[in-house]
């Protein structure tokens, strides 16, 4: 496991969750859960989440329609993007705010290594993170279960400006974006 030097723990991953996903996700995801638990890293931008909660609450929002049809939520971003493990392609960022997806890496350790080497450049290229640090500066740090979302939504013509970002519960924010914009099929 690649060391995550700025990880801020939120709590341990329950043994039942680990066992329920063992064999469904790569071993390095299990290692992440056992080593770090739930929490944030990458300046608070990335959040390790409970996949069972997100699968249940966002079942109709994930939009996995191609390949093997499997997309297991592993993380979210501070901009309400969902990061999933998809056996047919690897780790994918579903960027609801942009209505598209981004391939992150075929392995979690590869994703973490790229983050360690290229840091914010890598996050900017893959997850368009550039507005996030400015949002934190303007609006304050996010609680673990919240993300910044554009109000009005970008798909409704809302501008991509810091002053249009509001703190929202992440799951509810994703549900609203999908209800208004539709799923991001991939």
ChimeraX attribute file (.defattr): number of C-alpha atoms within 10 A of each C-alpha:
attribute: neighborCount
match mode: 1-to-1
recipient: residues
	/A:1	13
	/A:2	13
	/A:3	13
	/A:4	16
	/A:5	9
	/A:6	11
	/A:7	19
	/A:8	18
	/A:9	15
	/A:10	16
	/A:11	10
	/A:12	13
	/A:13	20
	/A:14	13
	/A:15	10
	/A:16	9
	/A:17	15
	/A:18	18
	/A:19	11
	/A:20	12
	/A:21	16
	/A:22	13
	/A:23	10
	/A:24	15
	/A:25	18
	/A:26	15
	/A:27	15
	/A:28	14
	/A:29	21
	/A:30	20
	/A:31	13
	/A:32	19
	/A:33	22
	/A:34	15
	/A:35	13
	/A:36	20
	/A:37	21
	/A:38	22
	/A:39	21
	/A:40	25
	/A:41	16
	/A:42	19
	/A:43	15
	/A:44	20
	/A:45	21
	/A:46	22
	/A:47	26
	/A:48	25
	/A:49	23
	/A:50	18
	/A:51	18
	/A:52	15
	/A:53	13
	/A:54	20
	/A:55	16
	/A:56	9
	/A:57	14
	/A:58	18
	/A:59	14
	/A:60	14
	/A:61	22
	/A:62	25
	/A:63	18
	/A:64	19
	/A:65	12
	/A:66	10
	/A:67	11
	/A:68	11
	/A:69	13
	/A:70	17
	/A:71	24
	/A:72	24
	/A:73	24
	/A:74	22
	/A:75	23
	/A:76	26
	/A:77	26
	/A:78	28
	/A:79	29
	/A:80	27
	/A:81	25
	/A:82	28
	/A:83	28
	/A:84	24
	/A:85	25
	/A:86	20
	/A:87	18
	/A:88	13
	/A:89	15
	/A:90	17
	/A:91	25
	/A:92	25
	/A:93	22
	/A:94	26
	/A:95	22
	/A:96	27
	/A:97	20
	/A:98	14
	/A:99	16
	/A:100	13
	/A:101	19
	/A:102	16
	/A:103	15
	/A:104	24
	/A:105	19
	/A:106	16
	/A:107	18
	/A:108	20
	/A:109	16
	/A:110	14
	/A:111	16
	/A:112	19
	/A:113	17
	/A:114	16
	/A:115	16
	/A:116	16
	/A:117	10
	/A:118	12
	/A:119	13
	/A:120	17
	/A:121	15
	/A:122	17
	/A:123	18
	/A:124	14
	/A:125	12
	/A:126	17
	/A:127	23
	/A:128	16
	/A:129	18
	/A:130	13
	/A:131	15
	/A:132	21
	/A:133	17
	/A:134	14
	/A:135	22
	/A:136	18
	/A:137	10
	/A:138	12
	/A:139	15
	/A:140	11
	/A:141	18
	/A:142	17
	/A:143	13
	/A:144	21
	/A:145	16
	/A:146	22
	/A:147	27
	/A:148	26
	/A:149	25
	/A:150	24
	/A:151	17
	/A:152	14
	/A:153	20
	/A:154	19
	/A:155	15
	/A:156	11
	/A:157	9
	/A:158	13
	/A:159	15
	/A:160	15
	/A:161	13
	/A:162	19
	/A:163	13
	/A:164	16
	/A:165	24
	/A:166	16
	/A:167	21
	/A:168	19
	/A:169	16
	/A:170	23
	/A:171	19
	/A:172	15
	/A:173	21
	/A:174	25
	/A:175	20
	/A:176	14
	/A:177	21
	/A:178	20
	/A:179	12
	/A:180	11
	/A:181	16
	/A:182	15
	/A:183	20
	/A:184	19
	/A:185	14
	/A:186	16
